[in-house]
């Protein structure tokens, strides 16, 4: 089933119009929000109560403690308050941290030499870990197949929504 069959056409049209009217910084943030929600869909089916990886991955974005720490580093650097890991069950906290960690991953990829990281590359840094991805030279062919498959699914959702 394609993404378009899940989202009413009037919603897609509204999204397209909204994106077209945005300034570049507004559009970048909106695209990252779309990516963020696509990641949560792939990671947990948008289940805010999800717990995986033997209790280490929590929430809709299945974030480990190391990801939570990096997200808080990004928030602090950008003048935002940090969020305690013990408060992970709050859906709004999860959204804030999911967004922050994706932004942290994107910025790290740019610092690492990828001028314009793709949705797939950002997802791999998110889901497999930036250090793991860096260790293979940001070479998607060296990423485990399951992570590549998930990255492709995320990419398909984002591209479908941004048409």
C-alpha positions in Angstrom: 0.0 0.0 0.0 1.5 3.4 -1.0 1.7 6.4 1.2 -0.8 8.3 -1.0 -3.5 5.7 -0.1 -2.9 6.4 3.6 -3.1 10.2 3.4 -6.2 12.0 1.9 -5.4 14.0 -1.3 -6.6 17.2 0.3 -4.0 16.8 3.0 -1.2 16.2 0.5 -2.4 19.2 -1.5 -2.4 21.4 1.7 1.1 20.1 2.5 2.4 20.9 -0.9 0.9 24.5 -0.8 2.3 25.1 2.7 5.8 24.0 1.7 5.7 26.1 -1.5 5.0 29.2 0.5 7.7 28.8 3.1 11.1 30.5 3.4 14.1 28.1 3.0 14.7 27.9 6.8 11.0 27.2 7.4 10.9 24.6 4.6 14.0 22.9 6.0 12.4 22.6 9.4 9.1 21.4 7.9 11.0 18.7 5.9 12.8 17.6 9.0 9.4 17.3 10.8 8.2 15.1 7.9 11.4 13.0 8.2 10.9 12.8 12.0 7.4 11.4 11.6 8.5 9.0 8.9 11.2 7.7 11.1 8.8 7.1 14.0 6.5 5.3 11.6 9.3 2.9 10.5 10.8 2.5 14.0 7.7 1.7 16.0 4.5 2.4 13.9 4.3 5.7 15.8 3.9 3.8 19.1 4.9 6.2 21.9 4.9 3.4 24.4 7.2 1.1 22.4 10.2 -0.4 24.2 12.7 -2.5 22.3 16.3 -3.7 22.2 16.0 -5.4 25.6 14.6 -2.2 27.2 17.3 0.1 25.8 15.3 1.7 22.9 12.3 3.7 24.0 9.4 5.5 22.5 8.1 6.1 19.0 11.7 6.9 17.8 13.2 3.9 19.6 16.0 6.1 21.1 18.8 4.7 23.1 20.4 6.7 26.0 23.3 7.7 23.7 20.9 9.2 21.2 19.0 11.0 24.0 22.3 12.5 25.2 23.2 13.7 21.6 19.7 15.2 21.2 20.1 17.1 24.5 23.5 18.4 23.3 21.8 19.7 20.1 19.0 21.3 22.2 21.5 23.0 24.6 23.6 24.3 21.7 20.4 25.7 20.1 19.2 27.4 23.3 16.6 24.9 24.2 16.1 23.2 27.6 17.3 19.6 28.0 14.8 16.9 28.6 15.5 14.1 31.2 15.6 10.6 29.9 13.3 9.5 32.8 10.6 11.7 31.1 10.7 9.7 27.9 7.1 8.5 28.2 5.7 12.0 27.5 4.8 12.0 23.8 5.8 15.7 23.4 9.2 15.0 24.9 9.7 12.2 22.4 8.8 14.4 19.5 11.2 17.1 20.7 14.0 14.6 21.2 13.3 12.8 17.9 13.6 16.1 16.1 16.7 17.2 18.0 18.5 13.9 17.4 17.7 13.9 13.6 19.0 17.5 13.5 22.2 16.4 15.4 22.7 13.5 13.0 22.2 15.8 10.0 24.7 18.4 11.3 27.2 15.6 12.2 27.0 14.3 8.6 27.6 17.7 7.2 30.6 18.2 9.6 31.8 14.8 8.4 31.9 15.9 4.8 28.5 15.1 3.4 27.4 18.5 2.0 23.7 17.6 1.6 22.9 14.4 3.3 20.0 12.4 1.9 17.0 11.3 4.0 18.5 7.8 3.9 21.9 8.9 5.1 20.3 10.9 8.0 18.2 7.9 8.9 21.2 5.6 8.9 23.0 7.9 11.2 19.9 8.0 13.4 19.1 4.3 13.4 22.5 2.7 13.1 24.5 5.4 14.9 26.6 8.2 13.5 29.9 6.5 14.6 29.0 3.2 12.9 28.1 5.1 9.7 31.3 7.2 9.9 33.4 4.0 10.5 32.3 2.7 7.1 33.0 6.0 5.4 29.4 6.9 5.0 29.2 4.2 2.4 25.6 3.0 2.2 26.7 -0.3 0.6 28.5 -1.2 3.8 25.4 -0.5 6.0 23.7 -3.7 7.3 20.9 -4.7 4.9 18.1 -4.3 7.5 19.2 -0.7 8.1 19.4 0.0 4.3 15.9 -1.4 3.9 14.5 0.7 6.7 16.3 3.8 5.2 14.7 3.1 1.9 11.3 2.9 3.5 11.8 6.2 5.3 13.1 7.8 2.1 10.0 6.6 0.2 7.6 8.0 2.7 9.4 11.4 2.8 9.6 11.7 -0.9 6.0 10.8 -1.4 4.9 13.4 1.1 7.2 16.1 -0.5 6.0 15.5 -4.1 
